[in-house]
């Protein structure tokens, strides 16, 4: 099972265990990288669960104004995440006029991914570099763990040679996991409150976008400007040569 049961968390999965011809094991490596939603959901027990998995670094894709605890978050003891490095690596700039105009209407859809790395390639590149430079295991998260995290995860898995249909399935799992779960977002979330039929129709509609990203990851990384050495380091993080 790739799903990780960290107390208080939802939509947390290990990126290991996915088939790829680039690993001698035939699969991506477990306990290297996980994806999830905002870490403030975790209880003290959840942080312990994460450490048992091997959590060493959190790469937070959110903007600074989105971070911090909310009234509905659990109270955790001081030092609950001692020993875990927290790295801020936002992929969005909400002060950028073009990003607001083009991407805000699409932020809960893979439709915005290519616009994000076209408009703000440096930010997306910095997030990928932060993951490559991090101590494994790494938790990559945003607010819902579905959209920004979905974008970065699709690039990581595509770069690691994971089958496009498995990348699509990983995205779909996050859509299902966050169904009806409120989360902090710069814009309204169209998916909150959708029926199961609406979610399935949505997945069918956007799956070709995710599939295309997985097939053409190298082209996306060219636009982002990620150096060959970092591409290999990210590949090595998830595979065994």
Residue pairs with C-beta under 8 A, 6 or more apart in sequence:
2 13
2 14
2 15
2 16
2 17
2 18
3 12
3 13
3 14
4 12
4 13
4 14
4 34
4 36
4 49
4 50
4 53
5 12
5 49
6 12
6 36
6 42
6 46
6 47
6 49
6 50
6 53
7 42
7 43
7 45
7 46
7 49
8 41
8 42
8 43
8 45
8 46
8 74
9 36
9 37
9 41
9 42
9 46
10 37
10 41
10 145
10 177
10 178
10 181
11 35
11 36
11 37
11 144
11 145
11 146
11 173
11 174
11 177
11 178
11 181
12 34
12 35
12 36
12 37
12 139
12 145
13 34
13 35
13 36
13 170
13 173
13 174
14 30
14 31
14 33
14 34
14 53
15 28
15 32
15 33
15 34
15 35
15 153
15 156
15 157
15 170
15 238
16 27
16 28
16 29
16 30
16 31
16 32
16 33
16 238
17 27
17 28
17 30
18 27
18 28
18 157
18 162
18 163
18 166
18 170
19 26
19 27
19 162
19 163
19 166
20 26
20 27
20 28
20 160
20 161
20 162
20 163
20 238
20 239
21 161
22 160
22 161
22 235
22 239
22 241
23 29
23 160
23 161
23 238
23 239
23 240
23 241
24 240
24 241
25 240
28 157
28 160
28 162
28 238
28 239
29 237
29 238
29 239
29 240
31 53
31 54
31 136
31 137
32 136
32 137
32 138
32 237
32 238
33 131
33 136
33 137
33 138
33 140
33 156
33 237
33 238
34 53
34 55
34 137
34 138
34 139
34 140
35 139
35 140
35 141
35 145
35 149
35 150
35 153
35 174
36 139
36 140
36 141
36 145
36 149
37 141
37 142
37 143
37 144
37 145
37 146
37 149
37 178
37 183
38 62
38 141
38 142
38 143
38 144
38 145
38 183
38 184
39 58
39 60
39 81
39 139
39 141
40 68
40 69
40 70
40 73
41 73
41 74
42 50
42 74
42 76
42 80
43 74
43 76
44 74
44 76
44 77
44 80
47 76
47 80
47 81
47 84
50 84
50 139
51 83
51 84
53 137
54 136
54 137
55 84
55 137
55 139
56 83
56 84
56 85
56 134
56 135
56 136
56 137
56 138
57 84
57 85
57 86
57 87
57 134
57 135
57 136
57 137
57 138
57 139
58 81
58 84
58 85
58 86
58 87
58 138
58 139
58 141
59 87
59 89
59 127
59 130
59 131
59 134
59 138
59 139
59 140
59 141
60 67
60 86
60 87
60 88
60 89
60 90
60 141
60 142
61 89
61 90
61 91
61 127
61 140
61 141
61 142
61 148
61 149
61 152
62 88
62 90
62 141
62 142
62 143
62 148
63 90
63 92
63 93
63 94
63 186
64 88
64 90
65 94
66 143
66 184
66 186
67 88
70 184
85 134
85 135
87 130
87 134
89 123
89 126
89 127
89 130
89 131
90 123
90 127
91 116
91 120
91 123
91 124
91 127
91 142
91 148
91 151
91 152
92 99
92 103
92 116
92 120
92 123
92 148
92 186
93 99
93 120
93 123
94 100
94 186
96 119
96 120
98 119
99 115
99 116
99 119
99 120
102 112
102 115
102 119
103 112
103 115
103 116
103 119
104 186
104 187
105 187
106 112
106 115
107 147
107 185
107 186
107 187
108 146
108 147
108 185
108 187
108 189
108 190
108 191
109 147
109 206
110 147
110 150
110 151
110 154
110 171
110 206
110 209
110 210
110 213
111 206
111 209
112 147
113 150
113 151
113 154
113 209
113 213
114 213
114 220
116 124
116 151
117 124
117 151
117 220
117 223
117 224
118 223
121 223
121 224
121 225
122 225
124 151
124 152
124 224
125 224
125 225
125 226
127 152
128 152
128 155
128 156
128 221
128 224
128 226
128 230
128 234
129 226
129 230
131 138
131 140
131 152
131 156
131 234
131 237
132 230
132 233
132 234
132 237
136 237
138 237
140 149
140 152
140 153
140 156
141 149
142 148
142 149
143 183
143 184
143 185
144 174
144 178
144 181
144 183
144 185
144 189
145 174
145 177
145 178
146 171
146 174
146 175
146 177
146 178
149 174
150 171
150 174
150 210
151 213
153 167
153 170
153 171
154 167
154 170
154 171
154 210
154 213
154 214
154 217
155 213
155 217
155 220
155 221
156 234
156 238
157 166
157 167
157 170
157 214
157 238
158 164
158 167
158 213
158 214
158 215
158 216
158 217
158 220
159 217
159 218
159 221
159 231
159 234
159 235
160 234
160 235
160 238
160 239
161 235
161 239
162 214
163 214
164 210
164 211
164 214
164 215
165 211
167 210
167 211
167 213
167 214
168 207
168 210
168 211
168 214
171 203
171 206
171 207
171 210
172 203
172 207
175 191
175 199
175 202
175 203
176 199
178 191
179 191
179 194
179 196
179 199
180 192
180 193
181 192
182 192
183 189
191 199
191 202
194 202
213 220
221 231
